[in-house]
Amino acid sequence: MNWQFTSTQSPTESVFFTIAFAPDVSTSQIAEEARKSSDEKDYKGILRATARHYDLSIADIKGSRRFRHIVRPRHVAMYLLREQGLSFPFIAKLLGGLDHTTVMNGCRSIEALQTKDEQVKRALNIIRETL
């Protein structure tokens, strides 16, 4: 949670402070991050490649269904998007308005799984090669 402090001067030279809640991510920050990411690999391409690899639709990856055969590919997409330098809040918004902590946990799970599970490691490499 961020707080924004704004000072204003009154005609008598007294300083007043206004405290207002400022959201963690503004729309302009998200737009700026999207512009930055277009220089890198296209985030839509990551979603397409991940969906194609797992034989799902992009809507499945962006959706809210929590079936295991959908959650793992969604986490893989989160991990690959994060590798491109995208922020957790941006990835969360891109994947249907998730909470950024959900993205953090998904990335952590793939980070741990790729050292233990050869299939996850292979899937990451195959998807990276198709990009």
The 8 nearest C-alpha neighbors of each residue, nearest first, counted from 0:
[[1, 23, 2, 22, 21, 20, 24, 3],
 [2, 0, 21, 23, 20, 22, 3, 19],
 [3, 1, 20, 21, 19, 4, 0, 18],
 [2, 4, 19, 21, 18, 20, 5, 1],
 [5, 3, 18, 17, 16, 2, 6, 19],
 [6, 4, 17, 16, 3, 7, 18, 19],
 [5, 7, 16, 15, 17, 14, 4, 8],
 [8, 6, 15, 14, 9, 16, 5, 17],
 [7, 9, 14, 12, 13, 15, 10, 6],
 [8, 10, 12, 11, 13, 7, 14, 15],
 [9, 11, 12, 8, 13, 14, 7, 15],
 [10, 12, 9, 13, 8, 14, 15, 7],
 [13, 11, 9, 10, 8, 14, 7, 15],
 [14, 12, 11, 9, 8, 15, 10, 7],
 [13, 15, 8, 7, 12, 6, 9, 16],
 [16, 14, 7, 6, 8, 13, 17, 9],
 [17, 15, 6, 5, 18, 4, 7, 14],
 [16, 18, 5, 4, 6, 19, 15, 7],
 [19, 17, 4, 3, 16, 5, 20, 2],
 [20, 18, 3, 2, 21, 17, 4, 5],
 [19, 21, 2, 3, 1, 22, 18, 0],
 [20, 22, 2, 1, 3, 19, 23, 0],
 [23, 21, 24, 25, 20, 1, 0, 2],
 [24, 22, 1, 0, 21, 25, 88, 2],
 [25, 23, 22, 28, 26, 29, 88, 89],
 [24, 26, 28, 27, 22, 29, 23, 21],
 [25, 27, 29, 28, 30, 24, 31, 22],
 [26, 28, 30, 25, 29, 31, 24, 32],
 [29, 27, 31, 25, 26, 30, 32, 24],
 [28, 30, 32, 26, 27, 31, 89, 33],
 [31, 29, 27, 33, 32, 28, 26, 34],
 [32, 30, 28, 34, 33, 29, 27, 35],
 [31, 33, 35, 29, 34, 30, 36, 28],
 [32, 34, 30, 36, 31, 35, 29, 37],
 [35, 33, 31, 37, 32, 36, 30, 38],
 [36, 34, 32, 33, 37, 38, 31, 39],
 [35, 37, 39, 33, 38, 34, 32, 41],
 [36, 38, 34, 39, 35, 41, 33, 40],
 [39, 37, 36, 35, 40, 34, 41, 33],
 [40, 38, 36, 37, 41, 83, 35, 42],
 [41, 39, 42, 37, 38, 36, 44, 83],
 [40, 42, 44, 43, 37, 39, 36, 45],
 [43, 41, 45, 44, 40, 46, 80, 36],
 [44, 42, 46, 45, 41, 47, 48, 40],
 [43, 45, 47, 41, 42, 46, 48, 130],
 [46, 44, 42, 48, 43, 47, 49, 41],
 [45, 47, 43, 49, 44, 48, 50, 76],
 [48, 46, 44, 50, 45, 49, 51, 43],
 [49, 47, 51, 45, 50, 46, 44, 126],
 [48, 50, 52, 46, 51, 47, 45, 76],
 [49, 51, 55, 47, 53, 56, 48, 52],
 [52, 50, 54, 48, 49, 53, 47, 55],
 [53, 51, 49, 50, 54, 48, 126, 122],
 [52, 54, 50, 51, 55, 49, 72, 68],
 [55, 53, 51, 52, 50, 56, 49, 48],
 [56, 54, 50, 53, 51, 59, 57, 60],
 [55, 57, 59, 58, 50, 60, 54, 51],
 [56, 58, 60, 59, 50, 61, 46, 47],
 [57, 59, 61, 56, 60, 62, 55, 50],
 [60, 58, 62, 56, 57, 61, 55, 69],
 [59, 61, 73, 57, 58, 62, 69, 56],
 [62, 60, 94, 58, 95, 59, 57, 63],
 [63, 61, 59, 60, 58, 64, 95, 94],
 [62, 64, 65, 61, 95, 59, 60, 97],
 [65, 63, 62, 66, 69, 59, 70, 60],
 [66, 64, 70, 63, 67, 69, 68, 62],
 [65, 67, 69, 68, 64, 70, 71, 63],
 [66, 68, 70, 69, 71, 65, 72, 64],
 [67, 69, 66, 70, 71, 72, 65, 53],
 [70, 68, 67, 66, 72, 71, 73, 65],
 [71, 69, 73, 67, 72, 65, 68, 66],
 [70, 72, 74, 73, 69, 75, 68, 67],
 [73, 71, 75, 74, 70, 69, 76, 49],
 [74, 72, 70, 76, 60, 71, 75, 69],
 [75, 73, 105, 77, 71, 76, 72, 78],
 [74, 76, 72, 78, 73, 77, 71, 79],
 [75, 77, 73, 79, 74, 78, 80, 72],
 [78, 76, 74, 80, 75, 79, 81, 106],
 [77, 79, 106, 75, 81, 76, 80, 74],
 [80, 78, 82, 76, 81, 77, 75, 83],
 [81, 79, 77, 83, 82, 78, 76, 85],
 [80, 82, 78, 85, 84, 83, 79, 77],
 [83, 81, 79, 84, 80, 78, 85, 77],
 [84, 82, 81, 80, 85, 79, 39, 40],
 [85, 83, 81, 82, 86, 80, 36, 39],
 [84, 86, 81, 83, 80, 89, 90, 87],
 [87, 85, 89, 88, 90, 84, 81, 32],
 [86, 88, 99, 90, 89, 102, 91, 103],
 [89, 87, 99, 91, 86, 90, 92, 24],
 [90, 88, 92, 86, 91, 87, 93, 29],
 [89, 91, 93, 87, 92, 88, 94, 86],
 [92, 90, 97, 88, 94, 99, 89, 96],
 [91, 93, 96, 89, 94, 90, 95, 97],
 [94, 92, 90, 91, 95, 89, 96, 61],
 [95, 93, 61, 91, 92, 96, 90, 97],
 [94, 96, 61, 92, 93, 97, 62, 91],
 [95, 97, 92, 91, 94, 98, 93, 90],
 [98, 96, 91, 95, 92, 99, 94, 101],
 [97, 99, 101, 100, 91, 96, 102, 88],
 [98, 100, 88, 102, 87, 91, 101, 97],
 [101, 99, 103, 102, 98, 104, 87, 97],
 [102, 100, 104, 99, 103, 98, 105, 97],
 [101, 103, 105, 99, 100, 104, 87, 106],
 [104, 102, 100, 106, 101, 105, 107, 99],
 [105, 103, 107, 101, 102, 106, 108, 100],
 [106, 104, 74, 102, 108, 107, 103, 101],
 [105, 107, 78, 103, 109, 104, 108, 110],
 [106, 108, 110, 104, 105, 109, 103, 111],
 [107, 109, 105, 111, 110, 106, 112, 104],
 [110, 108, 112, 106, 111, 107, 113, 75],
 [109, 111, 107, 108, 112, 113, 106, 114],
 [110, 112, 108, 109, 113, 114, 107, 115],
 [113, 111, 109, 115, 114, 116, 110, 108],
 [112, 114, 120, 116, 119, 115, 111, 110],
 [113, 115, 112, 111, 116, 110, 120, 117],
 [116, 114, 112, 113, 117, 111, 119, 120],
 [117, 115, 112, 113, 118, 119, 114, 120],
 [116, 118, 120, 119, 121, 115, 113, 114],
 [119, 117, 121, 120, 116, 122, 113, 123],
 [120, 118, 122, 113, 121, 117, 116, 123],
 [119, 121, 113, 117, 123, 118, 122, 124],
 [122, 120, 118, 124, 119, 123, 117, 125],
 [123, 121, 119, 125, 124, 120, 118, 126],
 [124, 122, 120, 126, 121, 125, 127, 119],
 [123, 125, 127, 121, 122, 126, 128, 120],
 [124, 126, 122, 128, 127, 123, 121, 129],
 [125, 127, 129, 123, 128, 124, 48, 122],
 [128, 126, 124, 130, 125, 129, 123, 79],
 [129, 127, 125, 126, 130, 124, 123, 48],
 [130, 128, 126, 127, 125, 48, 124, 45],
 [129, 127, 128, 126, 44, 45, 48, 40]]
